């Protein structure tokens, strides 16, 4: 059998690094798109790195940017992937209020650039590319929970609105041009590789630093927001499964449970053995969004029935593994 090739945008992010691991384990040749920076930004995939001079290497990195349609097209023709996973984004919801135009350009128009490139590539070469679009539970916004594939979107941020555009363009290109294009509507998924400005990692890191005596306080915004939190490595497997199906469909991925930020904080301090979290946590209005999303919780029945997928790591286990990983990191 011909070796499968995958192209991943956002390979240096949390999901991209776990997806690269998964695909390499399955025997894929993996190509990742990275943005040029003056400092190294490949920490999450450094353990996967293979020297360009090695023979038989299966991980290749390419410079590119979703703002540049030419690099997207060039990589398609150069790599000739059988699967393309679009995980690249300006993915911080709060920051999207500060840089809405950039967020829309990368998240919304970046996806459109890829879809246009795939459409033309398939027409010119007669080769098929299976496309995965990383959609987000933030698209549901103010829609009442639980949310599933039939729930109407009510986005509450520039990031969410841009993701809604990308979702509908993915579906439109599937219906209009016959692309094997799917949307994975993933609810919040966390890990020790989560970015340090995201609330779960901010909490686990803050708890570890307080435990080590490096900090005295942890500053947070809205503690009442409720989210459906799962474990990132399991979620990238769901994304892979979507592209192995006989027909392209959209799927909601989540645990089906909802917990507040306050619950996450309390559990994290309990795991660290620090007692009452209220002695250490202070409110900071800078971390509030102009428009909040109160409650997101997935109804993942379709994923279980059609993909055979369901979340294994539940809330308390997730908090525990994140805090313990951070405690080890602080000690080092």
N, C-alpha and C positions, 0 to 999 in steps of 0.2 A: 504493500500500500504506500502511496505517496505521503510523505511526511506533511502534516498539517502546519500551516504558518498562521500566526496571529499577529496583528498589529494593535498595539495598545497606546492610546493617548492617555496622559496622566499616569504613566507607569511608575513615577516616583512618589505618588500619593499612597495613602493607606491602602485603598482598594487595588490600585495598580500593582503594588508590591505583592500582595497576597495572590492576585490573579496570575501574575507572572510565575510565582512559585507553583501554583496549581497546574498551569499549562506545561511548564517544564517537566513536572512529575508525570504528566500524561504523554510526554514525548514530542511536544510541539517544538517548532522553531519559533522563538518569540522575538518580536521587534518592538521596541518602545520608543515613543516620541518624547524627547526632553527639551525644555526651553534652555536657551543659553543664559548663563548667569556668571557673574564674576567670582562666585564662590561655588563649591561643590554642593549640589542639591540632590544627590543620589544616595543619601544615607540609608533609606529604607530598602534599597536593592543592592547595597554594597556586598552583601553575603552571596548574591547571585552573580556578581560581576565576573566576566571572563575576558582575559586579555585578548585584544584584537589579533594578536599574533598566534593564538592557540588554534590548532586544527580541530575541526569538529565542534566548535562552539555553537551553542544554540540560543544565546541571548545577544542581540545586537541593539545598540542604541543609536538614534538618529536625532539630530537637531531639527526642531520644527516648532510651529506655533499655530494654534487654531485661528488666529487672526490673519494668517497668510494662506490663501487658497492655493497658491502655487506649490507650497511644500506638501500640502495634503495630497494634491494630485501626483506630484513627483514620487512620493512615498508609495502610493498605490501601485504605480507602474513599476517601481523599483523592487518592492517587496513581494508583490503579487499575493497578498494574504487570502486565505480562505475564510478567515474570521477577522472582524475589526471591532474592537471594544472601545467606545468613546467614553472614557472616564475623566477626560480633561475638563476643567472648569475653574472659574472663580467661585469657589464652593462655600465661602463663609457668608451666611445669611445676613448677619449684622453689618458686615463690611459692604454688602451689596447696596445698602442705603447710602453709603458714602461715595461709592464709585458705580452708579447704576449703568452709565453708558458702557463702560468697560465690561461690566458683568454681562450685559445684553449682547455685546459683540462676541465674547468668547462662548458664553453658554448657549445663546440662541443662534446667532449667525454662524458660530463655529460648527454647530451641528449641521446647519444647512449646507455649509461648504463641503462637509464630508459627504452628505447625501448626494449633492450634485456631482461630486467627483466619482462616487460609486456608480451612479446612474450612467455617466459617460463612459467610465471604464468598462462596465459590463456590456454596453452597446458596442464599443470598439473592439473588445477582446473576446466576447462571448464567454468570459469566465465569471462565475458567480462569487459574490462576497457576502457572507452572512454578517449582519450589522447589529450590534447591541448598543442601545442608547441608555446611559445611566440617568434615569428619571428619579424624581425625589418625592417623598411624602409631603414635603413643604408645598407642593402644588395643591394639596387639598386645603391647606390654610384654615379657613373658618368653617369648612364643611363639618357637620356633626359626625362624631365617631360612632361605630367603627367605619373605616373607609376601605372600599374594595374597588375592583375594576370598573364598576358602574357608577361610582360616586362622582359627582360633578366637582370640578376644580374651582376653588375660591382662593387664589394666591394672595398672600399678604406681604410680599417683599419683591423687590426687583429680581432677586435670584429666582424666586418661585415663579414669577411671571415669565422669565426667560426660559425656565424649564418647561413651562406649559407650551410655549411656542415650539421648543425642540420636540416635545412629545407629539404634538399634532403634525409637525412636519415629517417626523419619522413615520407616523401612521399614514400620512398622505402619500409619501413616496412608496410605501408598501402597496397601497391601493392603486395608485396612478401608474406606477412603473414596474410593479411586480417584484420589488426588492424584498429579499428576506431580511426584514428590519423589525426589530422588537424593542419594546420599552420595558425595562425592569424598574418598576416603581418601588424602590427600596426605602423602607423606613429606617430610622436612625440605627446605624451599626458602628460599633466602637471596638477598640483594641488598644494595646499599648503603643501602637504605631499612629494613633490618632494625632492630629495636629494639636499643638499645645494651647492654641487659642479657642479650641472647641470645649464646651463646658465639661464634658465627662473627663477629658484629659486634664483640663485645668484643675478640676477637683482632685483627681487622683494624684497629680503632681503636687498640688498645694498641700494635701494631707501628708504626703511623704516628706516634704520640706519642713513642715511644722513638726512632724515626728522627729526629724533629724536636728531640730533646733535652728534651722536656717531661716525660717520665717515665723512670724507670730500670728499673722492674720491671712485670711483668704477672702477676697472681694468678689462678690457675685451680683448678678442682676435679678431677674425674675425667678424666684424659687418655686412658684406655683405652676409653671408650665409643665405639662405632662407629655411624655414621649414613649414610644414603643422602641425599646433599646435591645438590639441583638449583637451578635459577635461577627465581626467583619469577615473572617475567613469562610464562615458558613454562607455568607451572602454572595461572595464571588463565585462559589460553587453553583448557586442558583442561577447566576448570570450565565455561566458556562452551559448549564443544562438547557436554558432557553434556546441557545443556538444549536442544540443537538436534536431539537424536535422536528417532526416531519413538516410542520407548517408554522409560520411566524405568528405569534400572538403576544399580547401584553400581559404582564403579571405583576401583582402586588406581593411584596416579600416583607414579612415581619414576624413577630412572635405572637401577636394577638393579645399582648399584655401592655398596660400603660402604667407608668410610674412617674412621679413628679421629680423635678430637680432636687427638691428638698429631701425626698426619699433617697435619692442617689447620694446626696451629701451625708445624710445620717448613716447610711450603710457604710460609706467609705471611712468615716471617722470610727465607726464600730470595728471594722476590719483592722484598722491601724491601732486599735486599743487606746484611743485618745479621749474617750468619754463623750461628754456633752458637746456636740458640734457648735452650739450657739455661742459658746465662749470664744470661738475662733473665727466665725464667719461674719463679715460686715457687708451691708448693702451698698452698692455703688450704682447710681442711676445711669452712668455712662454705658453700662452693659445692657440697658433696656433697648428694645427695638421700637421704632415709631409706631408700628402696628404689630401686635403680638399674635402668636398662634397658641391657643390654649391647650388643645388636646388632640394628639394624633395617636391612633391605635389601628393596626392593620387587621383586616379580615383576609387571611392568607389561604382560604380553603381551596381556591383554584390551583395555587402552586402545589399544594399537597396532593390534589387529585390528578393533575396533569403532569407535573414534574417529579412527583414523588419526593418533594422537598418539604422539610419542616425544621424550624429552629430547634437546636439541641441545647445551646447554652442559654440559660435563663438569667433573670435580673441579678440575683445575689451572687451567682457564680461569676457573672461578667464583672461586677464591681470588685469582687475579690481578686480576680486575676489581673485587673488593671492596677489596683492599689499595690499588690504584691510585686508586680513588675516595676512599679515606680519606686518602691522602697529599695529594691535591689539596685536600681539605677542611681539613686541618691547615695547609697553606700559606696558604690564604685567611684 
